[in-house]
Every structure is written in C-alpha cells, then in structure tokens.
Amino acid sequence: MTAILDTATLTWQDVCAFDDLVPDRGACALVDGRQVALFRVSPTDELFALSNHDPFSGANVISRGIVGSKGDVPKVASPMYKQSFDLRTGTCLDDPAVSLPVHLIRERDGRVEVAIT
C-alpha cells in the first residue's frame, strides 16, 4: 500500500525561478541548511531534487553530475567516480545498497520550491 502525502501541510522553500534551471543540467541550492541538487529533465521538464552529497567520494558534487537515462530511468552520474543515481528514488544504479536522500520539489507560479522536511 502506498502512503499518500498531503503536500499542503508541508513547508516549502522557494529556491529559484523555473527558467533558471537549465534542462539536463544540475544546480545546487541550500535548503534548510542542506545542499540539495536540483534537476530539470527534458523533454518533459520534470523536476527532481536529491542530496548533493556523493556518498562514495564524500564531496558535495551531485549537482555537477551528468544527467541522462538508463532505459526509462532518469539518472545522474556523479562527476567523481561515475556512480549513477536514479533521480526519482535516489537509489544508486551501480550499488542498490546505497542511496541519496530525495527531496520533494515542485514548480509553482514559475518558481521552484523544495519541501523542508
């Protein structure tokens, strides 16, 4: 059974204009004191937000990774050691025992917002 999340009760932080995010490139934002990697993926302009912290290298570099796909899975490859992470779930596609925290993200009135959890 899938839990339904009431996004109306969440606190959202405005991080940038939607048009500031370049399709298929990452950007980093500080959200509630944490670095969050933001992605706008073409051709649908779907938004994703993951922790910017690469668990393999210990560096905050995920936003600088290479955006692409593996089959129908949108992914980002870390620029350090090239491990790929599913943008939807944060799961490492090369080592499923490792994952990045995922943040709720939305576009509202031309602005990008990330939920503070």
Long-range contacts (C-beta under 8 A, 24 or more apart in sequence): 5-104, 7-104, 7-106, 7-115, 10-104, 10-115, 10-116, 10-117, 11-115, 11-116, 12-106, 12-108, 12-113, 12-114, 12-115, 12-116, 13-113, 13-114, 13-115, 13-116, 14-111, 14-112, 14-113, 15-112, 15-113, 15-114, 16-111, 16-112, 17-110, 17-111, 17-112, 18-107, 18-110, 18-111, 18-112, 19-110, 20-112, 21-47, 21-112, 24-67, 24-68, 25-67, 26-62, 26-63, 26-64, 26-65, 26-67, 26-76, 27-63, 28-52, 28-60, 28-63, 29-114, 31-103, 31-114, 31-116, 32-116, 35-60, 35-63, 36-103, 36-114, 37-62, 37-63, 37-65, 37-76, 38-63, 38-105, 38-112, 38-114, 39-63, 39-67, 39-74, 39-76, 39-87, 41-67, 41-74, 41-87, 46-74, 47-105, 47-106, 47-107, 47-112, 48-74, 48-87, 48-88, 48-102, 48-105, 49-102, 49-103, 49-104, 49-105, 49-114, 50-76, 50-85, 50-87, 50-90, 50-100, 50-101, 50-102, 50-103, 51-90, 51-100, 51-101, 51-103, 53-100, 54-78, 54-80, 54-81, 54-83, 55-92, 55-98, 55-100, 56-80, 56-81, 56-83, 56-98, 57-81, 62-100
